């Protein structure tokens, strides 16, 4: 076997000799990016019992070639050579680092996990490992423990150079991305670095600062604290919260959602490409486009904010320069974790010109096995999402708060809306289990405010017959618009009958509201209180952001189960912030748990 990079035609080849017969793979190419002056990771595998597509080639963790071969690899008594042919004298004109040879066919996940880190040397199936960490001498040590040491030919000590093959997060006790001591190369990642956030036990995950990198492997939970540009491949072995930020993929970059996926109620991933006569999932974003037209420069944006509770948690914006007469087909990929309570069989594609008013695409079809929705004969692109057939996915109401508490011995529900569109009114549902599907409608019709951009408030008093002490009740809201479309909201109000509550004596129990609570007062004039209540102690952060997603004030960072904090409308430097809308977010163990809005009127 051999792994070849052919400079003359810019191809990668993986020739094998199987049962005495030579096979040369079709290979992959032309691969112009291999000659861009940066390190690139190349891997090839052959699995004798792998069945169809058992001979594979990967570039920077991305599968680029798959073929089907049969037979066993022949044994050979001549020496293995690295960096040249033993029989024709051809040499590799470049830099080599981290050479690994295995007697097992690694999976795609294993290849990607090993891409941006140093091996320990005791991995199962590793028969030779040359990390090229020498600085002198003529022996190239094998660190697999199999003593397959090599002899360096025509080498001089001056030929050794510092490697930039990858830069790995060291998982220290600091989360500072910009601290050089936190990185394996002793320097903060630059635009040519292949960066790895590995899965370690203990230590501290980084909080990303604004940066541009080459390849980026995410194999551990970390905070996306700023926008990032990836010019190689973004490989996710762990889920990544977009956290209100923007990931930009360069002109040849791909998103590889291996064992992890993107998610988040805010933030996007985007790329811009020149697209003509294509049939591809552009940049691996999950929107496969087929068209013979020349769309010229095209920007594709993917986000995971549901376009209403009837829409799934994924949408795309596709903006070509040429956007008419495309006769295109779109295959919209989704994950079952993004269904947002919508039955898969009911899914249809919806299209919008502006992300506000949506139109169902009746001829679209869902494939619940492949998790795709397909639409053909598309004249032009715009906004797209999946949603339940028969309804527009944009809610007529923006619900901002929904709470429950005892007031004068009466379970009282309170909710506010930031805006309403054609909202005829409400019904309230209750259950003693956190399951809306078995809940009971308990209210008469509560009149809404039609269409308004002003904040509106509602109050409803419940009557629970013979409640048991310690029992918990869950409440949901249902709105109906003037066209008869019904919407259910995923905000749940919860109330628990405490032990000190005397149904006949009039003691008023403390309301128990878990999660991040709405600030009081809102709007903020002088100061406001922000509270959270958790079921158990956890590592918590409570931060305030502007609408650009920029951190303006950190209110709390530490371990807690319950806190009430006061914010005076000032930033980290004690300066008064401008009046406007701000977001405050609760992070639990590094993940965003909830986000709410407040209005500053100072």
N, C-alpha and C positions, 0 to 999 in steps of 0.2 A: 504494500500500500504506500501511497504518497499523498501529500497535500501540497499542491503547486499553485503559485501565483505567477501567471504568465504575463510579463510586462508588455510584450509586443502586441498582444490583443486585449490586455486588461481583463483577463478571465481568471477565475478560480477553478481548478480541476482537482478531482479526487479519484485518481486511478487505483483500481484494485485488481489483484490476481486471485481468482476464485476457482478452486478445484482445477488448477493448472491453466485456466483460461483468463487472459487479460481483459479487463473491462475499464474503459475510460468514461467517466461520467460526462453527461452533457455539460456539467459545470454551470457557472453563473457569470454573466457579464454582458456587456462591458461594465466594469465596476470603477468608474472614474474617481469616486471618492477615496479609493485606496491610495491614490497618489496625491492627496491633499496635504501631505506633510505631517499628519497626525497618526497616532497609534490606532489600529483597528483590530478587533478581536475576530479571529476566524476559527471555526470549529467544523469538524466533519465526523459523522457517525455512520457505522454500518451494523445492522442487527440481523444476524443470520436467520433468526426465527421471527423477524419483525413483520413478515407478510408484506402487504402493499406499502409502497413508499418507505422502504427500510434503509435507504441510502440518502443521507441528508447533509446539506451544507448550510451553515449559519454565518452571517456577517453581522457583527455587533449585536448578537443575540436575536437577530431577525432571520427566520427561515427563508432562504432564497432559492433552494433547489431541492427537489424530492424525486427520487427514482426508485424503481423496484428491481432488485437483483437477487439471485439465488446462489448458494454455494458457500463453502468455508474459505476463509482467507488462508492462502498458502504460507507455509513457514519458509524462512530465508535465513541462511547462515552468514551472509555478509553484514557488514556494520551499518547501523542506522546513521544517517547524516542529517544534520540540521543546518540549513542555510546554503545548500548546494546539492547538485547531482553528483553521485560518486562515479557515474559512468560517462558523463559528457562534459564535466567541468563547468557547467553553468552555475552561477552564483546568485544569491539573493542580494540585491543592492538596496539595503535598507537596514532597519533596526529590528531586533528580535528580543522578546522577553516572555517569560512565563510559559514555557513549553511543557505541555502535559500529554502523556500517553496512558490510555486506560485499556483494560481488557474487558470492559463492559461498555455498552452503548448508553451514554448518558441521555437522560431526558432533556427536553427543551428547558424545563424549569431548572434542572441541575446545571446546565450550561450557563444559563443567565445568572444564577446565584453565584457561580464561581468567576464570573467575568471580571469583576472589579475588586478582587481581593486576593491575598496570598493564601495558599493552601497550608494546612498543618503538616501534610505529608503522610498522614496515616488514614486517609480516606479509603474506603473499600473499593477495590478495582483499580487503584492507581498503581501503575507499574513503573512509571518513570516521571520525574518532576524536576525540571531545570528552571530555577527561578532567576538565574543570571545575576545574582547579587554579588558576584566576584568583583574584585578590583585589580587582581594581579594573578599570575600563575598561568599554567597551561591545562589545568584540570577543571572540568565543568562538573560540579557535584550533582549527583542525583539525590534529591531529598525525599524520595518515596520510601526509603528504607530498603530498596532492592539492589543497591550498590551498582546501578547501571551508569557509573561515572563515564563522562566523555572526555576526549582529548581535544583541546582547542588548536586549530591549525592556523598558521600565519597570523597569530595574534601578538599584539604588543600591549603592554599595560596602558599605553596612551589611547588604545582603541576603546577602552571602557568609558561609557558616558552615563550620566544620571538618567534614569528611566522616567518617562511621563506616561507609561502605559495606563496607569489608573491612580486615582487619589481617593483613599478610603477614609470615611469618618471613623475616628478612633474610639468613640463612645466613652469619652471621659465624663467627669462630673459637670462639665460646662456645656451649655446648649448654644454657645456663640459660634455661628457659622463663620464669622470673619476672623476668628482666632486661629492663627497658623498652627499652633501647637495641638489643635484638635484634628489635624489631618496627617495622613501617613506620609505625604511628601514634605511635610513641614511648611506648606504654603497653602493659602486659600485657593479653592478651585478657580481656574481661569477658563476662558472660552474654548481652549483646546483640551481640557481635562476630561477623562472618563471618570465619572464620580460614582462611588458606591456608598449607599447607606445600608449597612449590613445588619442582619438579625443577630443581635448580641443579647446576652443576659446581664442585667444590671446596667449601670452607667446612665447616660442622659442622651436622648435623641436631640438632633439639632433643630433650631428654628431658622429656616432658610431666609437669608438676606437676598436682595435683588442680585441676580447673577445670570451669566450665560455659560453653558457648559457644552461639551461634545455629547458623549453618551451619559445617561443618568439611570442607574439601577437603584430602585427603591425596594429594599427587602426588610424594612422595619418601619414602624409607625413614627412619623415625625410631622412637625408643623410647617405648613407652607406659609411662611410669614411674609412673603413678597412675591412679585412676579418673577418668572423664570423663563429663559429661552433655552431650548434644547436643539442643538444642530445635528446631533446623531439620532439615537433612539432613546425614548423614554420607556423603561422596562419596569413594570409594576409586579413585584412578587408579594406586595402588601397593599391593602386599600389606601388610597390617598384622597384626603378631603381637600377640595379646591379652595375652601376657606376664603371665598371672596376674591381670590387672586386670578391672574391670567397666566396660563402656560402657553408659550408660543413655540410651535415646532418649525424648525428651519426647512429649507427648500427640499431636502432629501430625508428629513427625519420621519420616524414612525412612532406611533404609540403601540406598545406591546403589552396588552393586559394579560399577563401570564397567570399567576395565582392571585393577583390583586386587580382592583378596578378603581376608576375615578368615581367620586360621588361628591355631594355637597349641595346645600340649599342656595349657594351663591358661588360665583366664579365660573370661568370658562377655560377651555383649551381650544386653540385656533391655529390654523396654518393658511398660507397663501401660496398657490401653485399656478403655473401655466398649464391648463388642461385642454387637451384636444384629442378627439377620437379615442375616448378612454372606456375601459371596462374594469374598474378597480374600486376598492375601498380606500379612498384617498387618505394617506398618512395613517391608516389603521384606526381612524376615528369612528368607524362603524356606519358610515353613510356610503354605500356602494353606488356609484354612478356609472351608467352606461349610456353613451351618446356618441354619435359620429361627428357632432358639431365641434367647432373650435370655440370654446368658451373663453379663451384667453386667460388673463389673470383672474383667479377665482379664490375668494376667501371662504373658508368653512369654519364655523364656530359651533362647538358642542357645549351644552350646559346641562345641569341636572336639577334645575328648579322646576317642579311640576307646574304646568300652566293651568292651575286650578286643581281641585281634588278629583276631578274626572279625567285629568291628564296624567300620563305616566311621568316618572322622574327622569326624563331625557328629552332634549330638543336640539334641533340643528338650525343654524342660519347658513344658507348657501347662497353666496353673492357673486355670480359670474359677471365679467365685463360684458360679454355677449349673452343676453338672457331672454332671447325669443327664438322660436323655431328650432328648439333643441331636440324635440321628439325623444326625450330621455326617459330612462327607467331609474327609479330610486329604490334601493333595498335598505330599509331603515332597521338597523339592529338594535335590540334592547336586551336587558337582563331581567330575569324574573324578579329579582330584588327591587327593580324599578317600577313594578306594576302599580304601586300606590293604591292597592285595593281593587283595581279594575280586573275583571275576568278577562283572561287572554283571548278567549273566543269572541269577545265583544269589541276587540281593538280595531280601529280604523286609523288611517292617516288623516291629520288635519293640517291645513295650510293657512298661513296668515301673511299679510303684506307687512305688518308692523309689530307682530307679537301681541296684539290686543284683540282684534276681531278675527275669529277662526272659522274656517269652512271645512266641513267634512268632505273627504275624498271618497265618494261612495264606491268607486271601482277598485279601491285598494283592497288587498287581501292579506290576512295574517297567517303565518306558519308557526303554530305553537310548538313544534318540534325544534325548528331552527331559531326560534325567537326573532322573527323578522316580519316586517310589514312591507309589502311591495306595491308600487304604483308605476304604471307605464304611461306612455304618451304624454309626458310632461312637457309643456311648451316652454315654461320658465320656472326658475327656482326662487325660493324665498325662505320663510320660516316654516319648520315642520315639527310636528310632535305626534305621538300616539295618544288616543283617548277613546273613551267609551262611545260606541256608535250611537247616534241619535241625539247627541248633545254637544254644544260647544264647550271646549275644555277650560275656557276662561271663566272664573267665578264672577257672578254679578255683585259679590260682596267681598270687601277686604276686611276680614275679621282680625282685630288686633288684640283683644283680651277676652277671656272667658273664665270666670272664677265662681266658686261656691263657698259660702260661709253661713254660720248661724247668726241671725240678727233677731233679737227679741224672741228667741226660742223657735225661730222659723228658718228652715233651709232656704237661703236666698241666692239666686243666680244673678250674676251681673255680667254683661258683655258690652263691648264697644266695637264700632266699625270705623275705619278710616275713610271709607268711601262706599257707595252703593250704586248699583246700576240696575234699573228695572226691578228692584227688590220689592215684591208684593208683601212678604212677611215671613214669619217663623213658626216652627213647632219645636218643643223641647222633648227630648227622650231621656229615659232613666233606666238603669239596670243595676243590680247588685253584683254583677260581674263586669269585667272590662271587655265587653263584647257587644258592639253596636248591633250586630245582626239579630240578637235576641232581646234587644231593649224594647221598652214600652213607651209609646207616645203619651205624655202626661199633661200636656197643655192644650188649651184652646188656641185658635189661630191668633198670633200676635202680629199686629200690623207693622209693616216695614216703612221705610222712608222713600221708596221709589228710587229716583236717581239723585244723588247728592255727592258732593266732594267734601262736605263738612263731616266732622266726627259726630257720630250718633251713639247714644247710650240706651241700654235696655235693662229691665229688672223683672225677674219672675220669682214669685214665692211658691215653694213646693209644699205639699201636705203629705208627709210620710206617715202612714198608719202603723202604730205599734212598732217603732224602730227598735232594734236590739242594740244594746250598748256594745261598742266595738265593731259594729257592722259598717261597711263602706259602700257608698253609692256613687255611681258614675253618671255623668250627664253629657249629652251631645246636642248639637243644634242642627236644624234642617231649615234651609231657606227655599223659597219658591219665587221664581220670577214671573213676570206678567205673561210670558209665553207658556208657562206651565212646567218649565224645567226645574227639577228638584236637585239641590246640592246638599251634600253632607260634609261636615267639617271635621278634620282630624284633631282639632283641639278638644281636650276632654277636661271637664271640671269635676273635681273629686271632693267629697265631704265624708268625714268619718265621725261616727257617734262615739265620743270619748267616755271614759269611765265616770268622769265627774258630771256627766250630763244626766239630769233627772227629768224624764219626760213629763212628770207631773209637778215638779217643783220650780221649774223656771230657770235653773242654772244654764247659763249660756256657755257651751264649750268653746275652746279656742279653735278656730278654723285651721284645718290641716291642708295646706296647699303645697304640693311637692313640685320641684323644678325651679326654673327661673321665673320670678314674679314680675309683674308690670311695676315700673317705678311709680312712686307717689311722692309729691304730686307730679302730674304730667298735664300740660307743659311745665317746664322748669323755669322758675323766676329767679330765685336765690339759690336754692339747693334742692336735692331730691334724694330719697332713700331707695336703694336697690337691694332686694333680698333674694336669697335662694335657700331652698330646703331640700336636702337629699335623704334618701333612705338609709345611707351609710356613709361613713367618712371616706373621702377620696381626695386625690390631688386635684385642686381646683384653681382655675384662673378666671377672674372677672375683669374684662377689658372693655373700653369704650373706643369706637372707631367712627371716622367720618364716612360719608357715603362713597368715597373712593376706596374704602377698605383700609385706610391708613390708621394705625394705632395712635390715639391721641392721649389716652390716659389708662394706666394700669391701676385698677382699684384694689385687687387682691391676688396674691399668689401664695398658696400653701395648702395644708391639709385641713379640711373642715367638712362638716355635714350641714351646717346652717350658719348663715351670716346675714347681717343687715349692714350695708355700707352707705355712706353719705358722699355724694358728689356735688361739688360746688360750681360746676360748669367751667373748670379750668383744666389746662393741659398739664403735661408732666413738668413743665417749667414754671407752673404757677400763673400762666397768662390766661386771660379770659378768652374763651373761644367765641367765634361768631355765632349769631343766632342761626338756627336751622335744625334739620333732622339729623340725629345721630343714632348709631346702632350700639347696643351693648350685648356682649356675647359671654356665655358661660361655657368654659372648657373643662371637661372632666377627664383626667388622665390623658391629656394632650389632644382630645377630640372635642370638636364643637358639639355641645349638647343642646343648646337653644340660643336663639337670637331674637331680640326685641328692639323696637324703636322707641325713641323719646324725642321730644321737641324742646329745644333750648330757646328761650325768649329773652335772655339777658341783653 
